[in-house]
Amino acid sequence: MSARVHDATKSAGVAPEFIVDPALLDAVSPSGDRGGIVLGSGLQGEPLTVSALRAAPTRIVLVGGLYLARQVALRAMAVGAWVVVATGRPTAWHVISKAAGTQPNGQPSPLVQIRRLSPVELPRPSEDAPLLVVHDGGPTPQDLFPPRSPWQTTVYVLPYLHPQAGAMANAADLVLMQRLPVGQAELAARIWRLPPQMMRQLTTLKDDQVVALGRNLWRPLRLVTTPKEQQILGPVRRGD
C-alpha cells in the first residue's frame, strides 16, 4: 500500500519514515520536525508509525469515533503539520485549536483552523509544513478537499460504515477501523473482500484497539494515549 504502517524500530518503507519515541509525544505542540505519526503499539508493545504526511497526495479513511480522529490531528500537530478541520460540529474540535496555543498577540495559532463544510482556500503544503485536512462530514462525505498535491493528507472521518461510502473507502491509501457492529463488519467484508476471520475480528475489538487496513495490510494495534493527550481528550474510548 502507499501509506504504510511500520514498527518505529525499523527504517524500511516506501515513504519517508522518521523514528518517533512515544515519550516525545508528551509535549504535544507544533514542532519543526517532519515525521511519521505514531498510531499506537503492536501486540508486543512495539510503537507503530504511519507515513501519513509524505511527498504524495494521501487519503485516509477513519471509521470510528471522534476520539481517534482528534488524536490523529494532535499527532500531526506534534510533527509540525498544518491542520484544517472541516466539520459540522466545530465545538467538538475546539480542544484541538486550544491545544495549538496562541500567538504572541493572543490570537489563536494559525496552525489549526476549524472550518465549515464548504470549499475554502487551503494553506499550501510543503515538505517542511505538510497539511492534514480532516473532513468530519458524516458517513457519506462530499469530496470537498481531495488531496491534490504532495504533502497533503485528507482524513475522512466516518462515524459508521455506509454503503455509499464504499467507493471512497476502497480508494483510500489507509483505512483505520475501530470496533464495528455485525452488520457493518459484513459490509466491510464485502467492500474489502475480507475472510470471515477478519470480519469477526472487527466485531470484537476493544475500545483501545484499531485495525489498520490497506493493500496487503491488516495490522491490529492498540491506541496509546500520553498524559498530555489525556488532559486534552480524556481516556481512550470507542465513541465520541
N, C-alpha and C positions, 0 to 999 in steps of 0.2 A: 504494500500500500504506500501511499505518498507520505502521509503524516504518521510516522511510525512511533510506537511505544518502545522504549528501551530501558534496560537496567541502567541506573545512573552510574553504576560502577564500570560500565562498558562504553567504549567510544565509537563503536561501529554504527553505521547508519547512512542512508542516502542523503538526508538533510543534515545541515549543521547541528551538532549536538554540543551542549555545554553542561558540564557536570555541576549540579547544584546540590549542596548538602541541605537536607530539610531543615536543619537548625538555622540556616541563614534566613529562612522564611519567617522567623520570629519577629524580625523587623520588617513588617510589610509596609514598604514605602517605595515610591518610584526610584529607580536607580539607573545609572548609565550602562549597566551590564546587560547585553543582549543574552538570550539563552532559551533553553528548553523550559517547559513548565513542568514542575513536579506534580504529577497527578495523585500519587499515593504510594503505597507499598505493595509488593508482591506477596505471595503466600509464605515466603521465607523471611519476610520483613525487609527485603531489599527495596530501596527507593526506585520508583519508576518515573521516567520523564517522557514527555511527548514533544516532538519538534514542531509545535503548532505555529510558531512565529518564524517564518522561513522565506527564502527567496523564490516563492511561488504562491500564486493565489490559492487559498486553502479554505475548505468548507468543513465545519464540524457540526454534527447534529447531536444535541444533547436531549435524551428522553428521560425526564425525571423531574425532580423538584427544584425549586428556586435556590435552595441552599447550594447545590452543586454548581449551578450557573454563576452564582455570586462568588463562590470560591475560585472558579476558573478565572473570573475577572480580577480578583485580588492577586492571583498568582501571575497573571500577565502584567499587572501593575508592578509587581515586585521585580520583574526583569526589565522594566523600563518601557513598556508599551503604552501608547495612547489607547484609551478605552472609550468607545462610544456605545452607549446603550440606547437602543430604540425600543420603547416599551409603552404599553397601555396602562401600566401600573407604576408610575415613576416613584411614588413614595416608597415602594418596596426596594428601590435601588439607591435611595439617599444614603444608606450606610456606606456604599462604595465610594460615592462622591466625598463623603465626610472623611473616609479613611485616606483619601489622597491628600488631605491637608489643605492649607490656604497659601496664597501668595503673600509677599511682604506687605501688600496694601490691604490684606484682609479678605480679598476676593477668593472664591473657590479656585482650586487648582484647575488649569485648563486640560490637564492630563486625563480627566474623566469628564465626559459630557453625557448628560441624560437628555434624550430627545424623544419627541413624539414619533408615532409610527407613520412617518411620511418621509419622502426623499429629502435629504439635506446634503449640503456640501461636506465632504469628509476631509479630515486632515490628510495631507499627502504622506503616505508611509515611506519609510526608508529603512535601510539596514540598521542604522543607529536608533531609529524611532519607529518600530513596527506598530501596526494598527490592529487592534482587536475590536471588531464590531459585534455586539451582542444583540441579536434580533429576538426580542421577547414578545412575540405576536400571536401566541396561541398555537393550537395543534395543526393548523393549516396556514402557515405564514406566507404572505406575499414576499417575493424575492426583491425587496426594496434596495438591499445593499449587497448585491453579489460581489464576491471578491474578484476584482479585475486586474489587480497589479501585484507584483511581488511585495512581500512583507505585509499583505493584508490578509487577515483571517476573519471570516464571518462565522459566528456561532449561532445556530438556530436552536432556541430553547422550546422544546415541545413538552407540554405538561403530560401528554399521553400520546401514544402512537395512533394516528388516524390513517385510514386507508388512502385519503387524498394526499397525504404527505409521503407516500411510499416512494415516488419518483425522486423527490428531493433527498430523502434519507438514503436511498440506494446510490445516489450520485456523490455522497459525501466522502471526503478523504478519511474521516474518522467518525465513528459513532460511539457515544458514551451512553450506556443504558443502566438505569437503576432498576430495582425490582418492578416487574410487570404483573398485572393480573393475568389469569389464564388466557382470556380472550385476546389480549394484546400480545401476549407471548406467541400465541398461534399466528397472529398477523405478522409478527416479526419473523417467524419461521417461514412464512410464505414469501415475504419480501427478500430475505437473505438466504433462503433455502437452507435453513438450519436443520440439523438432525434432531430427533426427539430429545436426546440427552441435553443438548444445548438449550432447547426450548424450555425444558423443565428447570434448568438451572436459573433461567431468567425469573422464574416464579418463586424461587427460594432464596434470592439474595437478601442479605441482612441490610439494615438501614445504612451501614457504612461501607457497603460493597457496590462496586460498579463493574460492568463488563465493557472493555474497550474492543470494538469490532471494526474490522476493515478487511481489505483484500488480503487473504491468507493470514488473518489475525483474529484471534479470540483470546483475550487476556483478562481474566478476573483480577481485580485489585481492590485494596482496602483504602478508603479515604483516611487521610491523616490530617488532623486539624491542629495547628500550632496554638499556643496560648494566646498570642496576639489575635489570631483569627477567631478564636472562641470569644474574645471580648467583642469582636465586631459582628459575628454571625451567630453566636450561640453554639450549642453542641451539634455534632454531626446528626443529620436526620434525613429521612427519605422524602418527606413532603416539604411544603413551603413553610 
